[in-house]
Amino acid sequence: MRETPRSQGTAGDAEPVLPQPRPGCALAHTTGASGSGSPHRSDGRPPQTPRGARYTGRHGGPGTTPPVPGLPTVHSPSAPRAPFFTPRAPLALLTPLALIALLALCTWQIAAHGPLRTYDERLGRAMSGSAFPSPVAEFLADLGNTAVAVPLLAVAIAWAAWCARRAGEARWWLPPLAAAVAMAAVPALVVPLKALIDRPGPPGPLAGETGFFPSGHAATAALAYGAAALLLHPLLRPRLRRPLLAAVAVLNLAVAAGLVRRGYHWPLDTVASWCLSGLLLWAMLRLSRTGPDGGSSPGG
């Protein structure tokens, strides 16, 4: 920056003179120019943002306006598979507590001949005498047989294991193994409860027998179809995942309706089986929380 020459005079009577900017300088810091009180450039471009006024980018990294990302995101091409289905944190805590409470209520009312058992038997008799076609009800009830549900789950286990291993996941075997263990736990839990409660069956082909609470067919269907849906959930496109879970819920409702309509179980027998299978599915999810790299997935 050039300065205006100082006036000639003696050293004694000379007064200090501040440098005066000349018109046409490349850079000026005068007050009153465009953007009053702030530096500006003669070519009209905006000045640099002072360091103290800079905004931070995403993840706390440095940046200006607009924000500049701090840490680059690396997408691994060897992990095209989405993380295993994981429930949200509040649901992961509230779901098992609600299932345990409902299972305990049903068991207590059935064992103690409470008022809930009376209403349950009235509903069961009304459903068994409904106009719902008997052949359709028989078909829906048969969907809870181990000969139908377990092979379907085995196919889902094999497919999920193959896809996870192909994607290079470190613990590809964990979700399929958790599903198999949950399926094996169904008879281990249902049979002792049947013997302990010893509930008589509804009027129908099995009238006079005991050991109907909870329903083994309903528990088998809920666990097998539910575990298969959870295994296939990360392998499907996002728009197909919710319809799959909704279809499994409707299928289990249909199986329960068929069992009650044919006189194989009371309604609360199937409700208790859903609670038991829901707890097993929740445990399966907790054991199978693996991400694409084989580690634990976040969120819960």
Secondary structure, DSSP 8 states (H G I E B T S, - for coil): ----------SSS---------TT-SEE--TTSSSTTS-EETTS------GGG----GGG----SS---SS-----TT--S-------HHHHHHHHHHHHHHHHHHHHHHHTT-HHHHHHHHHHHHHHTSSS-HHHHHHHHHTTSHHHHHHHHHHHHHHHHHHHHHTT-TTTTHHHHHHHHHHHHHHHHHHHHHHHH--B--SSTTTT-B--SS-HHHHHHHHHHHHHHHHHGGGS-HHHHHHHHHHHHHHHHHHHHHHHHTTS--HHHHHHHHHHHHHHHHHHHHHT-B-TTSSB-S--
